[in-house]
Amino acid sequence: SALDITGRKRTEGYLRHLAHHDPLTDLPNRTLLHERMRRLIARARRGDQPFALHLLDLDGFKAVNDLLGHSAGDRFICHIAHQLRQTIRAEDTLARLGGDEFAILQARVTASDDASEFARRVLECIAQASDFEGSGLRTTASIGIAIHPDDGMDGEDLLKNADLAMYRAKAEQGNAFCFYAADMQARVPA
């Protein structure tokens, strides 16, 4: 009957949503991030502008969990996700990759200045969002940036290279962003 079909469609939609979204923040997850990257790569091949992948990790997040407990840690992650959502444009994608790691796909990047300006805004957003529930705890972020097509032709390469750049930003004491550079693989110890 029509009711059965409606119910089944609703269930399918719900399951598809679960498969593509992080259960804690309801943000896109790694699977959906890869789908969106594939879409942006296909558009770039047809002459659309390059895009940037920003990989970000909260500095000192372990302290939030250690001092306030895991449920406060979860609320903090949701709070950060909410703040980041307000910071990005409608055509950008914010995803949670797990733990305290997020990714942002910044569509239509005309120059590396666009990406650095964007990363600065994100760092500011996190620094401002961090006095959480009056705890006085502050956190910052480390961001690694990879730009398609220069820093990777597919999603895997872009993630790997943004990850290398993020570890470089962390090594600089955090609260920083770093662009991927081709010679990083040689310099970052395995």
Phi, psi and chi 1 to 4 in degrees:
 res  aa     phi    psi   chi1   chi2   chi3   chi4
   1 SER       -  167.8   74.2      -      -      -
   2 ALA   -61.6  -35.2      -      -      -      -
   3 LEU   -65.8  -41.4 -150.0   54.9      -      -
   4 ASP   -60.1  -45.1  -70.6  -15.2      -      -
   5 ILE   -63.9  -43.1  -68.9  168.9      -      -
   6 THR   -60.8  -45.2  -54.1      -      -      -
   7 GLY   -62.2  -43.8      -      -      -      -
   8 ARG   -65.2  -42.4 -165.1  167.8   44.6 -134.3
   9 LYS   -61.4  -41.9  -75.9 -121.0 -178.5  -70.3
  10 ARG   -62.7  -43.9 -169.9  176.4  -59.6  125.0
  11 THR   -63.0  -45.4  -57.9      -      -      -
  12 GLU   -60.0  -43.8  -77.7  168.5   11.8      -
  13 GLY   -61.1  -41.0      -      -      -      -
  14 TYR   -65.7  -44.7  175.7   67.0      -      -
  15 LEU   -65.0  -38.7  -68.1  174.5      -      -
  16 ARG   -63.8  -41.7 -167.6  170.3   32.4 -106.5
  17 HIS   -60.4  -46.8 -175.2   86.5      -      -
  18 LEU   -59.6  -39.5  -80.2 -176.6      -      -
  19 ALA   -69.8  -20.2      -      -      -      -
  20 HIS  -114.0    0.7  -71.0   93.0      -      -
  21 HIS  -130.2  148.6  -69.4   80.0      -      -
  22 ASP   -70.7  129.0  169.4   56.9      -      -
  23 PRO   -65.0  -28.0   15.9  -24.1      -      -
  24 LEU   -79.7  -49.1  179.2   65.0      -      -
  25 THR  -102.1  -12.6   59.7      -      -      -
  26 ASP    64.2   16.1 -157.2   39.4      -      -
  27 LEU   -79.7  160.2  -69.7  174.1      -      -
  28 PRO   -52.6  147.1  -29.0   35.9      -      -
  29 ASN  -102.8 -171.7   62.7   12.7      -      -
  30 ARG   -57.2  -40.8 -167.3  177.8  -69.3  -90.9
  31 THR   -60.5  -49.3  -54.6      -      -      -
  32 LEU   -68.5  -35.6 -172.2   50.5      -      -
  33 LEU   -58.4  -45.9  178.7   73.3      -      -
  34 HIS   -61.7  -40.3  -86.2  -74.3      -      -
  35 GLU   -61.0  -45.9  -92.4 -179.9   35.8      -
  36 ARG   -66.3  -35.8  -60.3 -129.5  172.6  123.1
  37 MET   -64.0  -44.4  -87.1 -161.8  -81.5      -
  38 ARG   -57.3  -41.5  -83.8 -165.0  -66.3  -83.6
  39 ARG   -63.8  -45.1 -156.7  173.4  -52.5  149.3
  40 LEU   -65.8  -36.1  -76.4  174.8      -      -
  41 ILE   -65.4  -42.7  -71.5  166.6      -      -
  42 ALA   -62.4  -41.4      -      -      -      -
  43 ARG   -66.7  -37.4  -75.9 -171.3    5.5 -148.1
  44 ALA   -63.8  -37.4      -      -      -      -
  45 ARG   -63.5  -30.4  -75.7 -155.5 -171.8  102.6
  46 ARG   -87.6   13.5  -66.3 -166.2  -58.4  -91.8
  47 GLY   100.5    5.0      -      -      -      -
  48 ASP   -72.6  166.0 -146.2   -1.8      -      -
  49 GLN   -70.8  158.1  -76.7  166.3  -33.6      -
  50 PRO   -59.9  165.6  -18.0   27.5      -      -
  51 PHE  -135.8  162.8   64.7   89.0      -      -
  52 ALA  -117.1  143.4      -      -      -      -
  53 LEU  -107.9  119.1  171.2   65.6      -      -
  54 HIS  -104.5  120.0  -61.3 -106.8      -      -
  55 LEU  -105.1  123.2 -154.1   56.2      -      -
  56 LEU  -129.8  144.0   67.7  119.0      -      -
  57 ASP  -130.5  134.1 -167.1   75.2      -      -
  58 LEU   -75.7  134.0  -59.4  178.0      -      -
  59 ASP   -80.3  130.8  -56.1  -39.9      -      -
  60 GLY    69.4   24.5      -      -      -      -
  61 PHE   -65.0  -29.9  175.4   68.5      -      -
  62 LYS   -54.2  -36.1 -168.4  177.7  168.0  -29.3
  63 ALA   -62.4  -36.3      -      -      -      -
  64 VAL   -61.5  -50.1  175.2      -      -      -
  65 ASN   -62.4  -44.7  -85.1  -23.8      -      -
  66 ASP   -64.9  -41.9  -69.5   -8.7      -      -
  67 LEU   -85.0  -36.3  -66.8  167.4      -      -
  68 LEU  -109.7  -11.3  -57.1  177.4      -      -
  69 GLY    93.3  163.6      -      -      -      -
  70 HIS   -68.7  -33.3  -75.7  -78.9      -      -
  71 SER   -69.8  -34.8   67.7      -      -      -
  72 ALA   -67.8  -37.3      -      -      -      -
  73 GLY   -58.8  -43.5      -      -      -      -
  74 ASP   -63.2  -43.5  -75.8   -7.9      -      -
  75 ARG   -63.5  -37.6  -70.8 -163.5  -51.9  -82.2
  76 PHE   -63.1  -45.4 -176.1   70.7      -      -
  77 ILE   -59.0  -43.0  -70.0  -69.9      -      -
  78 CYS   -64.4  -39.0  -70.1      -      -      -
  79 HIS   -62.7  -47.2  175.0   63.9      -      -
  80 ILE   -61.8  -44.5  -67.8  -72.3      -      -
  81 ALA   -58.2  -43.6      -      -      -      -
  82 HIS   -62.5  -45.6  176.4   74.8      -      -
  83 GLN   -62.6  -43.0  -62.1  -57.7  -35.9      -
  84 LEU   -64.8  -38.9  -72.9  171.4      -      -
  85 ARG   -56.6  -36.8 -124.0 -171.1 -128.4  123.4
  86 GLN   -71.5  -21.4  -47.4  -62.6  -48.2      -
  87 THR   -87.6  -28.8  -54.2      -      -      -
  88 ILE   -90.9  163.5   65.2  168.7      -      -
  89 ARG   -85.6  164.5  -55.6  165.3  -54.9  177.7
  90 ALA   -58.7  -33.9      -      -      -      -
  91 GLU   -84.1   -4.6   66.4  -97.6   32.7      -
  92 ASP   -88.3  159.7  -58.8  -33.9      -      -
  93 THR  -119.6  126.7  -62.2      -      -      -
  94 LEU  -106.4  126.4  169.2   63.5      -      -
  95 ALA  -128.4  151.8      -      -      -      -
  96 ARG  -108.2  124.9  178.1  172.3  178.7 -122.6
  97 LEU   -94.6   -5.6  -55.5 -176.9      -      -
  98 GLY   125.1  158.0      -      -      -      -
  99 GLY    53.0 -127.0      -      -      -      -
 100 ASP  -111.3   31.2   59.8  -21.0      -      -
 101 GLU  -110.4  128.3 -165.0  172.3   34.2      -
 102 PHE  -123.4  160.7  -66.1   87.5      -      -
 103 ALA  -133.9  143.4      -      -      -      -
 104 ILE  -127.4  126.1  -56.8  172.9      -      -
 105 LEU   -92.8  115.7  -83.5 -178.2      -      -
 106 GLN   -99.5  109.2  179.9 -170.4   10.4      -
 107 ALA   -74.2  157.3      -      -      -      -
 108 ARG    48.7   75.0  -64.9 -159.7  -43.7  -90.4
 109 VAL  -104.4  114.1  174.6      -      -      -
 110 THR   -88.3  -28.1   47.8      -      -      -
 111 ALA  -147.6  161.0      -      -      -      -
 112 SER   -63.6  -22.0   60.7      -      -      -
 113 ASP   -59.3  -37.8  -77.2   -0.4      -      -
 114 ASP   -57.7  -45.0  -71.0   -9.5      -      -
 115 ALA   -70.3  -39.3      -      -      -      -
 116 SER   -71.6  -36.7   48.5      -      -      -
 117 GLU   -61.4  -44.6 -160.2   42.2   56.6      -
 118 PHE   -61.7  -46.9 -172.5   82.7      -      -
 119 ALA   -62.2  -38.9      -      -      -      -
 120 ARG   -61.1  -43.6  -96.2 -172.5 -145.9   98.7
 121 ARG   -60.9  -41.2  -84.2 -153.9  -36.2  -87.9
 122 VAL   -65.9  -44.1  168.1      -      -      -
 123 LEU   -59.8  -42.8  -72.7  176.0      -      -
 124 GLU   -62.7  -45.9 -140.9  167.7   88.5      -
 125 CYS   -56.8  -45.5  162.2      -      -      -
 126 ILE   -69.5  -41.2  -72.4  171.4      -      -
 127 ALA   -61.6  -38.0      -      -      -      -
 128 GLN   -75.4  -31.0  -73.8  169.4   -4.5      -
 129 ALA   -78.4   -6.5      -      -      -      -
 130 SER   -86.5  -14.7   64.1      -      -      -
 131 ASP   -75.7   88.1 -178.3   19.4      -      -
 132 PHE   -91.5  125.4  172.6   66.7      -      -
 133 GLU    48.0   36.5  -64.9 -179.6   -3.9      -
 134 GLY    65.5   18.1      -      -      -      -
 135 SER   -75.8  -17.3   63.5      -      -      -
 136 GLY    78.1   -2.7      -      -      -      -
 137 LEU   -75.1  134.6  -84.2  178.8      -      -
 138 ARG  -116.8  142.7  -64.8 -122.7  169.9  -91.6
 139 THR  -135.8  156.1 -167.5      -      -      -
 140 THR  -126.6 -175.2   53.2      -      -      -
 141 ALA  -134.2  157.2      -      -      -      -
 142 SER  -114.7  131.8  -63.2      -      -      -
 143 ILE  -124.1  131.2  -57.1  176.8      -      -
 144 GLY  -110.0  136.4      -      -      -      -
 145 ILE  -121.1  129.7  -54.5  168.0      -      -
 146 ALA  -125.1  136.1      -      -      -      -
 147 ILE  -113.0  130.0  -63.0  178.6      -      -
 148 HIS   -86.4  136.2  176.3  -85.4      -      -
 149 PRO   -94.5   -8.5   31.5  -32.1      -      -
 150 ASP   -59.3  -39.1  -62.2   -4.8      -      -
 151 ASP  -102.2   10.7  -59.5  -27.4      -      -
 152 GLY   160.4  137.7      -      -      -      -
 153 MET   -90.0  -21.8  -67.7  -52.8  -74.7      -
 154 ASP  -132.3  172.2   63.4   26.0      -      -
 155 GLY   -59.2  -40.2      -      -      -      -
 156 GLU   -60.3  -49.1  -74.0  -57.6  -40.3      -
 157 ASP   -63.2  -42.5  -81.1  -10.1      -      -
 158 LEU   -61.4  -44.3  -73.2  167.1      -      -
 159 LEU   -64.2  -43.6  -91.2  169.1      -      -
 160 LYS   -61.9  -44.1 -170.0 -179.0   77.1 -159.2
 161 ASN   -73.9  -35.9  -66.9  -21.7      -      -
 162 ALA   -65.8  -34.9      -      -      -      -
 163 ASP   -64.4  -44.8 -160.6   48.6      -      -
 164 LEU   -58.7  -44.6  -78.0  170.8      -      -
 165 ALA   -65.0  -37.1      -      -      -      -
 166 MET   -65.2  -40.5 -176.5 -172.4   68.9      -
 167 TYR   -65.6  -32.7  -81.8  101.1      -      -
 168 ARG   -65.2  -42.8  174.7   61.7   46.9   82.9
 169 ALA   -62.2  -40.5      -      -      -      -
 170 LYS   -62.5  -40.2  -96.6 -151.7 -175.8  -44.8
 171 ALA   -64.1  -24.1      -      -      -      -
 172 GLU   -86.3   27.1  -49.6  -74.7  -38.2      -
 173 GLN    77.7   11.3  -91.1   44.9   83.8      -
 174 GLY    73.2 -169.8      -      -      -      -
 175 ASN    48.2   44.7 -163.8   22.7      -      -
 176 ALA  -150.0  164.1      -      -      -      -
 177 PHE  -124.7  156.8   62.3   87.7      -      -
 178 CYS  -144.7  134.5 -177.4      -      -      -
 179 PHE   -82.8  146.8  -78.1   91.7      -      -
 180 TYR   -65.1  140.0  171.9   73.9      -      -
 181 ALA  -129.3  139.1      -      -      -      -
 182 ALA   -56.8  -25.9      -      -      -      -
 183 ASP   -86.0    3.5   60.5  -12.8      -      -
 184 MET   -64.2  -37.2  -86.3 -176.7  177.0      -
 185 GLN   -58.4  -36.7  -86.2  143.9  -32.5      -
 186 ALA   -70.2  -33.5      -      -      -      -
 187 ARG   -94.0  -24.4  -72.0 -177.3  -59.7 -178.1
 188 VAL   -84.7  119.3  174.5      -      -      -
 189 PRO   -64.6  144.4   15.2  -20.0      -      -
 190 ALA   -69.8      -      -      -      -      -
